[in-house]
Amino acid sequence: MKKIGPVERKIYELRQEHPFVIPQVDPDKFNSDTVTELFSDIREMGINHIAVGGTILDMTSFQKIVDIAVKDFDFTLVTYMTNTAIGLLQGYSKKTAVYWMTVLNSENPFYLRDSLIMCSIAVSLHDFEPLPTAYVFDDRGSFMAANWLARVVPVPREEQSISLSIALAAEFSGSRFYIMAGGSESKLHPPADHVRLLTKETDLFVIPTSGIRTLKHAEEMFEAGADAIHVGRLIEDKKGLDILSKIVKSSKKYPGKEFL
């Protein structure tokens, strides 16, 4: 089994204190100036680990954002294995990781197998640390680019047992992270009862994402036992950043958890 690397270790160390927030930066939504302002704002909130990614990528802007995040702000960051162009991205040893992910309810073999095979050597050469991850779409009342490309069969909100069966299959197959996603423009936030079941019945690091837009949404996730949450749309305007600040403060009320 591949040893736990420095980025994964940092994630677990953050979780020892309390559940936490991972801002997800979409390179299509920011330029060098606006992302620098964003990074300054979230650094003031105490955030030092982020995600960078989008469904359809401009690798030039993607690389600039990664450079600024690591060189100028000393963030650790994680990105997604959803586009083979990620192999062109220059990584930074001990600072960057990739969700080495299988979309388990995808009908597109690219997201089940091909992207991993096509990018494995590039990820190794460019110093990315692979985080074994199951990425699963549940029903959020929307169907956008990521859902369409992956040709997903979303997990019904009424069927917690399906979430659990997929999560257990992922865990038995070696995944350590489990991302509950809905895709961009999700009309509904993640189902808290699914989160609660997964954190109770598995040893996976559970990260709900998509549709978390309010402090109440985030607190439902933390109360259900989520280990971290991803927020994307929320960080794209000032009002959202104000909400993010409240979520970060609130996250500290919840208990820590040991993974190491």
C-alpha positions as CSV (number, residue, x, y, z in Angstrom):
1,M,0.0,0.0,0.0
2,K,1.3,3.5,-0.9
3,K,2.3,5.4,2.2
4,I,0.4,8.4,3.4
5,G,2.0,11.5,2.0
6,P,2.4,15.0,3.5
7,V,-0.8,16.5,2.1
8,E,-2.9,13.7,3.2
9,R,-1.2,13.8,6.6
10,K,-2.0,17.5,6.9
11,I,-5.6,16.9,6.1
12,Y,-5.8,14.3,8.9
13,E,-4.0,16.7,11.3
14,L,-6.5,19.4,10.5
15,R,-9.4,17.0,11.2
16,Q,-7.9,16.2,14.6
17,E,-9.0,19.6,15.8
18,H,-12.4,19.9,14.2
19,P,-14.1,19.4,10.8
20,F,-13.0,22.0,8.3
21,V,-13.8,23.9,5.1
22,I,-11.9,23.4,1.8
23,P,-12.6,26.3,-0.6
24,Q,-12.6,25.1,-4.2
25,V,-11.3,27.6,-6.7
26,D,-12.6,27.3,-10.3
27,P,-9.8,28.7,-12.6
28,D,-12.5,29.9,-15.0
29,K,-13.9,32.3,-12.4
30,F,-10.7,34.0,-11.3
31,N,-7.6,35.8,-12.7
32,S,-4.3,36.5,-11.1
33,D,-5.5,39.7,-9.3
34,T,-8.9,38.4,-8.1
35,V,-7.5,35.1,-6.9
36,T,-4.8,36.9,-5.0
37,E,-7.5,38.9,-3.2
38,L,-9.4,35.8,-2.5
39,F,-6.4,34.0,-1.1
40,S,-5.7,36.9,1.2
41,D,-9.3,36.9,2.5
42,I,-9.3,33.1,3.2
43,R,-5.9,33.2,4.7
44,E,-7.2,35.7,7.2
45,M,-9.9,33.2,8.1
46,G,-7.2,30.7,9.1
47,I,-7.6,28.5,6.0
48,N,-4.4,27.0,4.6
49,H,-5.6,24.1,2.5
50,I,-7.6,24.5,-0.7
51,A,-8.9,22.7,-3.8
52,V,-8.5,23.9,-7.3
53,G,-10.5,22.5,-10.2
54,G,-13.3,22.7,-12.7
55,T,-14.9,20.4,-15.3
56,I,-13.5,22.0,-18.4
57,L,-10.1,23.5,-17.9
58,D,-7.9,26.3,-19.2
59,M,-4.5,24.9,-18.2
60,T,-2.8,28.3,-18.4
61,S,-5.0,29.9,-15.8
62,F,-5.0,26.7,-13.8
63,Q,-1.2,26.7,-13.6
64,K,-1.2,30.4,-12.6
65,I,-3.6,29.8,-9.7
66,V,-1.6,26.8,-8.5
67,D,1.6,28.9,-8.6
68,I,0.1,31.8,-6.6
69,A,-1.4,29.4,-4.1
70,V,1.8,27.5,-3.4
71,K,4.5,30.1,-4.0
72,D,2.8,33.3,-2.6
73,F,0.5,31.9,0.1
74,D,2.1,28.5,1.0
75,F,-1.2,26.7,0.7
76,T,-1.3,23.0,0.3
77,L,-3.8,22.1,-2.4
78,V,-5.6,19.2,-4.0
79,T,-7.0,19.0,-7.5
80,Y,-9.1,16.5,-9.4
81,M,-8.3,13.6,-11.7
82,T,-11.2,14.5,-14.1
83,N,-9.3,15.8,-17.1
84,T,-6.2,14.3,-18.7
85,A,-4.8,17.8,-19.2
86,I,-4.1,17.7,-15.5
87,G,-0.9,15.8,-16.5
88,L,0.4,19.1,-17.9
89,L,0.1,20.8,-14.6
90,Q,3.4,21.3,-12.7
91,G,3.1,20.1,-9.2
92,Y,5.0,21.0,-6.1
93,S,6.6,18.3,-4.0
94,K,4.9,17.9,-0.6
95,K,2.4,20.7,-1.3
96,T,0.1,19.4,-4.0
97,A,-2.1,16.3,-4.2
98,V,-4.7,14.9,-6.6
99,Y,-8.0,13.2,-5.7
100,W,-7.1,9.9,-7.4
101,M,-10.7,9.3,-8.0
102,T,-13.2,6.8,-9.5
103,V,-16.7,8.0,-10.1
104,L,-18.4,4.9,-8.9
105,N,-21.8,5.6,-10.3
106,S,-20.6,6.8,-13.7
107,E,-21.6,4.9,-16.9
108,N,-18.6,6.5,-18.7
109,P,-15.5,4.2,-18.5
110,F,-13.3,7.3,-18.7
111,Y,-14.3,8.2,-15.2
112,L,-14.1,4.6,-13.9
113,R,-10.7,3.6,-15.4
114,D,-9.3,5.4,-18.4
115,S,-8.4,8.8,-16.8
116,L,-6.4,7.0,-14.1
117,I,-4.4,4.9,-16.6
118,M,-3.8,7.9,-18.9
119,C,-2.5,10.2,-16.2
120,S,-0.7,7.9,-13.7
121,I,2.8,8.5,-15.1
122,A,2.3,12.3,-15.5
123,V,1.1,12.6,-11.9
124,S,4.1,10.7,-10.7
125,L,6.5,12.8,-12.8
126,H,5.0,16.2,-11.6
127,D,5.2,15.4,-7.9
128,F,1.5,15.1,-7.2
129,E,0.5,13.0,-4.3
130,P,-2.5,10.7,-5.1
131,L,-5.3,10.5,-2.6
132,P,-7.4,7.3,-3.2
133,T,-10.9,8.7,-3.6
134,A,-14.4,7.6,-4.5
135,Y,-16.4,10.4,-6.1
136,V,-20.1,9.7,-6.1
137,F,-23.0,11.9,-7.4
138,D,-26.3,11.9,-5.5
139,D,-29.5,13.6,-6.6
140,R,-29.4,17.4,-6.2
141,G,-32.1,18.3,-8.7
142,S,-29.7,19.5,-11.3
143,F,-27.8,18.1,-14.3
144,M,-24.8,20.2,-15.5
145,A,-21.5,19.7,-17.2
146,A,-19.9,17.2,-14.7
147,N,-23.1,15.1,-14.5
148,W,-23.4,15.0,-18.3
149,L,-19.8,14.1,-19.0
150,A,-19.7,11.4,-16.4
151,R,-23.1,10.0,-17.4
152,V,-24.0,9.5,-13.8
153,V,-26.8,7.5,-12.3
154,P,-27.4,9.7,-9.2
155,V,-28.0,8.1,-5.8
156,P,-31.6,8.8,-4.8
157,R,-32.0,11.0,-1.7
158,E,-34.5,8.5,-0.3
159,E,-32.1,5.6,-0.5
160,Q,-29.4,5.9,2.2
161,S,-28.6,2.2,1.8
162,I,-27.3,2.8,-1.8
163,S,-24.9,5.5,-0.5
164,L,-23.7,3.1,2.2
165,S,-23.3,0.1,-0.2
166,I,-21.2,2.3,-2.6
167,A,-19.1,3.7,0.3
168,L,-18.4,0.3,1.7
169,A,-17.4,-1.0,-1.8
170,A,-15.1,2.0,-2.1
171,E,-13.5,1.4,1.3
172,F,-13.0,-2.3,0.6
173,S,-11.3,-1.4,-2.7
174,G,-8.8,0.9,-1.0
175,S,-10.4,4.4,-1.1
176,R,-9.7,6.6,1.9
177,F,-11.7,9.6,0.8
178,Y,-15.3,9.8,-0.2
179,I,-16.7,12.9,-2.0
180,M,-20.5,13.3,-2.1
181,A,-21.2,15.5,-5.1
182,G,-24.1,16.9,-7.0
183,G,-22.3,18.9,-9.7
184,S,-22.3,22.7,-10.2
185,E,-25.6,24.6,-9.8
186,S,-27.0,22.0,-7.4
187,K,-30.4,23.0,-6.3
188,L,-30.2,20.9,-3.1
189,H,-27.5,20.6,-0.6
190,P,-26.1,17.2,0.4
191,P,-28.4,14.9,2.2
192,A,-27.4,15.0,5.9
193,D,-28.8,11.5,6.6
194,H,-26.5,10.0,4.0
195,V,-23.5,11.8,5.6
196,R,-24.5,10.6,9.0
197,L,-24.7,7.0,7.9
198,L,-21.4,7.0,6.0
199,T,-19.4,8.6,8.9
200,K,-20.9,6.1,11.3
201,E,-20.6,2.9,9.3
202,T,-17.3,3.5,7.4
203,D,-13.8,4.7,8.1
204,L,-13.7,6.9,5.1
205,F,-12.9,10.6,5.2
206,V,-16.3,12.0,4.1
207,I,-16.5,15.3,2.2
208,P,-19.9,16.5,1.1
209,T,-19.8,19.2,-1.7
210,S,-22.1,21.0,-4.1
211,G,-25.0,23.1,-3.0
212,I,-23.6,24.2,0.4
213,R,-24.5,27.9,0.3
214,T,-25.5,28.8,3.9
215,L,-24.3,28.5,7.4
216,K,-27.2,26.3,8.2
217,H,-26.3,23.9,5.3
218,A,-22.7,23.7,6.6
219,E,-23.8,23.1,10.2
220,E,-26.1,20.3,9.1
221,M,-23.0,18.6,7.5
222,F,-20.8,19.1,10.5
223,E,-23.6,17.8,12.9
224,A,-24.0,14.8,10.6
225,G,-20.3,14.0,11.1
226,A,-18.7,15.3,7.8
227,D,-15.0,15.5,8.1
228,A,-14.7,18.5,5.7
229,I,-16.8,20.3,3.2
230,H,-16.0,21.7,-0.2
231,V,-17.4,25.1,-1.0
232,G,-17.1,26.6,-4.5
233,R,-19.8,29.1,-5.6
234,L,-19.8,30.6,-2.1
235,I,-16.3,32.1,-2.6
236,E,-17.0,33.9,-5.8
237,D,-18.5,37.1,-4.3
238,K,-18.1,39.2,-1.2
239,K,-21.5,38.1,0.3
240,G,-20.4,34.5,0.0
241,L,-17.1,35.2,1.7
242,D,-18.9,36.7,4.6
243,I,-20.9,33.4,4.9
244,L,-17.7,31.4,4.6
245,S,-16.1,33.3,7.5
246,K,-19.1,32.4,9.6
247,I,-18.9,28.7,8.6
248,V,-15.2,28.6,9.4
249,K,-15.8,30.0,12.9
250,S,-18.8,27.6,13.4
251,S,-16.7,24.5,12.4
252,K,-14.6,25.0,15.5
253,K,-17.6,24.1,17.7
254,Y,-17.6,20.5,16.5
255,P,-15.4,17.7,17.8
256,G,-12.2,16.5,16.2
257,K,-11.5,13.0,14.9
258,E,-8.4,10.8,14.6
259,F,-7.5,9.3,11.3
260,L,-3.8,8.6,11.7
